[in-house]
Amino acid sequence: MSIFKYPKSLLIFFLIFFCCYTTSLFADKKEDSFDMGGMIMHHILDDYQYEIVHGLAIPLPIIIYSEEKGLMIFSSSKLFDDNHVPLEKGYNGFKYYHGKLKPVEIDASFVDLSITKNVFFLILTSSLMIIVFILVARGYSKKNQAPKGIQALFEPIIILIRDDVVKKNIGSNYERYLPYMLTLFFFILFGNILGLLPAAANLTGNIAVTLTLAVFTFLLTNFSGNKHYWKHIFWTPGIPLPMRILILPIEIIGVLTKPISLTIRLFAAITAGHIVILSFIGFTFIFQSYFVGIFSAMFVVGLNLVELLVAAIQAYVFTLFSSIYIGMATEDGH
């Protein structure tokens, strides 16, 4: 049976043909100076300037405290020349080196409080959440009126998280934890979606951000734990005494691994998605082919749609597991 009988098979055939053709066309050419790994790491890591496109960057404020010079505030543009190349001599005793701020004098100690790209997007995400939910709250202040506009958009999501996630897993005392869970879900959701925009920061793909969220859940879980929760950890009921001694370190490890799993899951999922998308974009510059560029663009569009789904799933999963952990810590003994 010929593959040309079906249009889909024909499309796949030409896709494979063009990929093989362009690969063989550029295989024997001298390797270009394009560094895909450097490009990917530059986009997913934090930085002291917000680069929109190559050669166009918005300088961000550098805020440093040192015992020798006290508090210093200056623009990150002071660290670069007119061609955006880092100055070797630096500025005010500091220089830019591979995305990091380094003192010119090796022994100098300092505290870095700068507004980096991720901090800028953290402020942007928080500000957007505040604006959106003030508008939603104003909609609820109007009684005897059907939801409309932005309120109608977010109300089903709020109800979903309240009824199917928080209430179902925490129980009758769920209202105490509902504000935190809603804030957690929408912060991750907004951060994930904003991170998919062109030239955006990889906020929720930063392990420091995911670790902070996981620590919040860890503290809330353990400070909310009742006597049954702690008794189950330190003196597991219903088993022989020798087994309790063996189970104790396992239970303690289980308490500590919960925030680690929350941290790694969100960090890995978001960062991996960005790396895959940037890799397909990089193929265009490696092969320098219109065919590869077209197919790369098609794949990137499809992957972005998938990443929108991943953005919602990861926010849902983080909130779900946080609710489960708190529910396990606050449930009555049985």
C-alpha positions as CSV (number, residue, x, y, z in Angstrom):
1,M,0.0,0.0,0.0
2,S,1.5,3.3,-1.0
3,I,1.9,6.0,1.6
4,F,0.8,8.6,-0.9
5,K,-2.8,7.2,-0.7
6,Y,-3.4,9.2,2.4
7,P,-2.8,13.0,2.8
8,K,-1.5,12.6,6.4
9,S,1.0,10.0,5.3
10,L,2.2,12.4,2.5
11,L,2.6,15.2,5.0
12,I,4.7,13.0,7.3
13,F,6.8,11.8,4.4
14,F,7.6,15.4,3.3
15,L,8.3,16.3,6.9
16,I,10.9,13.5,7.3
17,F,12.3,14.2,3.8
18,F,12.9,17.9,4.5
19,C,14.4,17.2,8.0
20,C,16.8,14.6,6.5
21,Y,17.6,16.9,3.6
22,T,18.5,19.9,5.7
23,T,20.4,17.8,8.2
24,S,22.6,16.4,5.4
25,L,22.9,19.8,3.8
26,F,24.5,21.3,6.8
27,A,26.2,18.3,8.3
28,D,29.5,18.8,6.4
29,K,29.6,22.6,7.0
30,K,31.8,24.2,9.6
31,E,30.1,24.5,13.0
32,D,28.6,27.9,13.4
33,S,29.3,30.1,16.4
34,F,25.7,29.8,17.6
35,D,25.8,28.4,21.1
36,M,22.4,26.7,21.8
37,G,23.3,25.7,25.4
38,G,24.4,29.3,26.2
39,M,21.2,30.7,24.6
40,I,19.0,28.3,26.6
41,M,20.8,28.9,29.9
42,H,20.7,32.7,29.3
43,H,16.9,32.6,29.0
44,I,16.0,30.3,31.8
45,L,18.4,31.7,34.4
46,D,18.1,35.0,36.4
47,D,19.8,38.1,35.3
48,Y,20.4,41.7,36.3
49,Q,18.9,43.2,33.2
50,Y,15.7,42.4,31.3
51,E,16.6,41.5,27.8
52,I,13.7,41.9,25.4
53,V,15.6,41.0,22.2
54,H,19.3,40.6,21.5
55,G,20.8,44.1,21.9
56,L,17.8,45.6,23.6
57,A,17.8,45.3,27.4
58,I,16.1,47.2,30.2
59,P,18.6,47.9,33.0
60,L,17.3,46.9,36.5
61,P,18.4,48.5,39.8
62,I,21.4,47.0,41.6
63,I,21.0,47.2,45.4
64,I,24.1,46.2,47.4
65,Y,25.0,46.5,51.0
66,S,28.6,46.1,52.1
67,E,30.3,47.0,55.4
68,E,33.0,49.0,53.6
69,K,30.7,51.2,51.4
70,G,27.3,50.8,53.0
71,L,24.1,50.8,50.9
72,M,24.7,51.3,47.1
73,I,22.0,51.7,44.5
74,F,22.8,52.1,40.8
75,S,21.6,50.9,37.4
76,S,22.8,47.7,36.0
77,S,23.7,49.6,32.8
78,K,26.8,50.9,34.7
79,L,28.2,47.4,34.4
80,F,28.2,47.3,30.6
81,D,29.6,49.3,27.8
82,D,27.6,50.7,24.8
83,N,27.7,47.3,23.1
84,H,26.3,45.5,26.2
85,V,29.6,43.9,26.9
86,P,30.4,43.6,30.6
87,L,33.1,46.1,31.8
88,E,36.2,44.3,33.1
89,K,36.8,47.1,35.7
90,G,33.2,47.0,36.8
91,Y,31.5,49.8,38.7
92,N,31.7,50.7,42.4
93,G,33.8,47.7,43.1
94,F,31.5,45.2,41.4
95,K,31.4,43.6,38.0
96,Y,29.1,41.4,36.0
97,Y,30.3,37.8,35.3
98,H,28.1,35.2,33.6
99,G,24.9,36.4,35.1
100,K,26.3,36.9,38.5
101,L,27.5,40.0,40.5
102,K,31.1,39.6,41.6
103,P,33.2,41.9,43.7
104,V,36.4,43.2,42.1
105,E,38.2,42.5,45.3
106,I,37.9,38.8,46.0
107,D,37.7,39.1,49.8
108,A,34.9,41.7,49.7
109,S,31.7,40.6,51.4
110,F,28.3,42.0,50.5
111,V,24.6,41.4,50.6
112,D,22.8,41.5,47.2
113,L,19.3,42.9,47.3
114,S,19.1,43.8,43.6
115,I,15.9,43.8,41.5
116,T,16.7,41.0,39.1
117,K,14.7,39.8,36.2
118,N,12.9,37.1,38.3
119,V,12.2,39.7,41.1
120,F,10.8,42.0,38.5
121,F,8.4,39.3,37.3
122,L,7.6,38.4,40.9
123,I,6.5,42.0,41.4
124,L,4.6,41.9,38.1
125,T,2.8,38.6,38.9
126,S,1.8,39.8,42.4
127,S,0.6,43.2,41.1
128,L,-1.4,41.5,38.4
129,M,-3.0,39.2,41.0
130,I,-3.9,42.1,43.2
131,I,-5.5,44.0,40.3
132,V,-7.5,41.0,39.0
133,F,-8.9,39.9,42.4
134,I,-9.8,43.4,43.4
135,L,-11.9,43.5,40.3
136,V,-13.4,40.1,41.1
137,A,-14.1,41.2,44.7
138,R,-15.9,44.3,43.4
139,G,-18.1,42.0,41.3
140,Y,-19.1,40.1,44.4
141,S,-19.9,43.3,46.3
142,K,-22.8,43.9,43.9
143,K,-25.6,41.7,45.3
144,N,-28.4,40.1,43.3
145,Q,-26.4,40.4,40.1
146,A,-25.2,37.5,37.9
147,P,-21.4,37.2,37.5
148,K,-20.0,38.9,34.4
149,G,-16.7,39.9,32.9
150,I,-13.6,38.9,34.9
151,Q,-15.8,37.7,37.8
152,A,-17.5,35.1,35.5
153,L,-14.1,34.0,34.2
154,F,-12.5,33.3,37.7
155,E,-15.6,32.2,39.7
156,P,-15.7,28.6,38.2
157,I,-11.9,28.2,38.9
158,I,-12.3,29.5,42.5
159,I,-15.2,27.1,43.1
160,L,-13.3,24.2,41.6
161,I,-10.3,24.7,43.9
162,R,-12.6,25.3,46.9
163,D,-14.9,22.3,46.5
164,D,-12.8,19.7,44.7
165,V,-9.4,20.4,46.1
166,V,-9.4,22.2,49.5
167,K,-12.7,21.1,51.0
168,K,-12.4,17.5,49.8
169,N,-8.9,17.0,51.2
170,I,-8.9,19.2,54.4
171,G,-12.4,18.6,55.6
172,S,-14.8,20.7,57.6
173,N,-12.0,23.1,58.7
174,Y,-11.1,24.0,55.1
175,E,-12.1,27.7,55.3
176,R,-9.2,28.4,57.5
177,Y,-6.8,27.4,54.8
178,L,-8.7,28.5,51.7
179,P,-7.1,31.9,51.3
180,Y,-3.7,30.4,51.3
181,M,-4.6,27.7,48.8
182,L,-6.3,30.1,46.4
183,T,-3.3,32.5,46.6
184,L,-0.9,29.5,46.0
185,F,-2.8,28.2,43.0
186,F,-3.3,31.5,41.2
187,F,0.3,32.7,41.9
188,I,1.7,29.5,40.3
189,L,-0.8,29.7,37.5
190,F,-0.1,33.4,36.7
191,G,3.7,32.8,37.0
192,N,3.5,29.8,34.7
193,I,1.5,31.5,32.0
194,L,3.5,34.8,32.1
195,G,6.6,32.7,31.8
196,L,5.4,31.5,28.4
197,L,5.3,35.0,26.9
198,P,8.1,36.1,24.6
199,A,11.1,37.5,26.5
200,A,9.5,36.5,29.9
201,A,11.4,35.4,33.0
202,N,11.4,31.8,34.2
203,L,9.9,32.7,37.5
204,T,8.3,29.4,38.5
205,G,11.2,27.5,37.0
206,N,13.5,29.1,39.5
207,I,14.2,26.6,42.3
208,A,14.4,29.4,44.9
209,V,10.8,30.4,44.2
210,T,9.4,26.8,44.2
211,L,11.4,26.1,47.4
212,T,9.9,29.1,49.1
213,L,6.3,28.0,48.2
214,A,7.1,24.5,49.4
215,V,8.5,25.8,52.7
216,F,5.3,27.8,53.3
217,T,3.3,24.6,52.8
218,F,5.7,22.7,55.1
219,L,5.4,25.3,57.9
220,L,1.7,25.6,57.6
221,T,1.3,21.8,57.6
222,N,3.4,21.1,60.7
223,F,2.2,24.1,62.7
224,S,-1.3,23.0,62.0
225,G,-0.6,19.4,63.0
226,N,-2.7,18.0,65.8
227,K,-1.7,15.5,68.5
228,H,-2.8,12.6,66.3
229,Y,-0.5,13.7,63.5
230,W,2.5,14.0,65.8
231,K,1.7,10.8,67.6
232,H,1.6,8.9,64.3
233,I,5.0,10.2,63.5
234,F,6.9,9.8,66.8
235,W,4.9,6.9,68.3
236,T,3.0,5.1,65.6
237,P,0.0,3.3,67.3
238,G,-1.0,-0.2,66.7
239,I,2.4,-1.8,66.0
240,P,5.0,-3.5,68.2
241,L,7.6,-1.4,70.1
242,P,10.6,-2.6,68.0
243,M,8.8,-1.6,64.8
244,R,8.1,1.8,66.2
245,I,11.8,2.4,66.6
246,L,12.4,1.4,63.0
247,I,9.5,3.4,61.6
248,L,10.4,6.7,63.4
249,P,13.3,7.7,61.1
250,I,11.2,6.7,58.1
251,E,8.3,9.0,59.3
252,I,10.7,11.9,59.9
253,I,12.3,11.5,56.4
254,G,8.7,11.4,55.0
255,V,8.0,14.8,56.7
256,L,11.1,16.3,55.2
257,T,10.7,14.9,51.7
258,K,7.2,16.4,51.1
259,P,8.5,20.0,50.6
260,I,11.4,18.6,48.5
261,S,9.0,16.8,46.2
262,L,6.8,19.9,45.8
263,T,9.9,22.0,45.0
264,I,11.4,19.6,42.4
265,R,8.2,18.8,40.7
266,L,7.2,22.3,39.8
267,F,10.8,23.4,39.1
268,A,11.6,20.5,36.8
269,A,8.3,20.6,34.9
270,I,8.4,24.3,34.1
271,T,12.2,24.4,33.3
272,A,12.0,21.3,31.1
273,G,9.2,22.9,29.1
274,H,11.2,26.0,28.5
275,I,14.3,24.1,27.5
276,V,12.4,22.0,24.9
277,I,10.8,25.1,23.4
278,L,14.1,27.0,23.2
279,S,15.8,24.0,21.7
280,F,13.3,23.8,18.8
281,I,13.9,27.6,18.3
282,G,17.6,27.0,18.3
283,F,17.4,24.4,15.5
284,T,16.6,27.2,13.1
285,F,19.9,28.9,13.8
286,I,21.9,25.7,13.8
287,F,20.7,24.4,10.4
288,Q,20.1,27.9,9.0
289,S,17.2,26.5,6.8
290,Y,13.8,27.9,6.0
291,F,12.4,24.4,6.1
292,V,13.7,23.7,9.6
293,G,12.6,27.2,10.7
294,I,9.0,26.5,9.5
295,F,8.7,23.1,11.2
296,S,10.4,24.4,14.3
297,A,7.9,27.2,14.5
298,M,5.0,24.7,14.1
299,F,6.4,22.6,16.9
300,V,6.9,25.6,19.1
301,V,3.3,26.7,18.6
302,G,2.1,23.2,19.5
303,L,4.4,23.0,22.5
304,N,3.2,26.4,23.8
305,L,-0.3,25.1,23.7
306,V,0.8,22.0,25.6
307,E,2.7,24.2,28.1
308,L,-0.5,26.2,28.8
309,L,-2.1,22.9,29.9
310,V,1.0,22.1,31.9
311,A,0.9,25.5,33.6
312,A,-2.6,24.8,34.9
313,I,-1.9,21.2,35.8
314,Q,1.2,22.1,37.8
315,A,-0.7,24.8,39.7
316,Y,-3.5,22.4,40.4
317,V,-1.1,19.6,41.5
318,F,0.9,21.8,43.9
319,T,-2.3,23.1,45.5
320,L,-3.7,19.5,45.6
321,F,-0.7,18.0,47.4
322,S,-0.5,21.0,49.8
323,S,-4.2,20.4,50.7
324,I,-3.6,16.7,51.1
325,Y,-0.6,17.3,53.5
326,I,-2.6,19.8,55.6
327,G,-5.6,17.4,55.6
328,M,-3.4,14.6,56.9
329,A,-2.0,16.8,59.6
330,T,-5.4,18.1,60.9
331,E,-7.6,15.0,60.6
332,D,-9.0,13.4,63.7
333,G,-7.4,10.2,65.0
334,H,-8.9,6.9,63.9
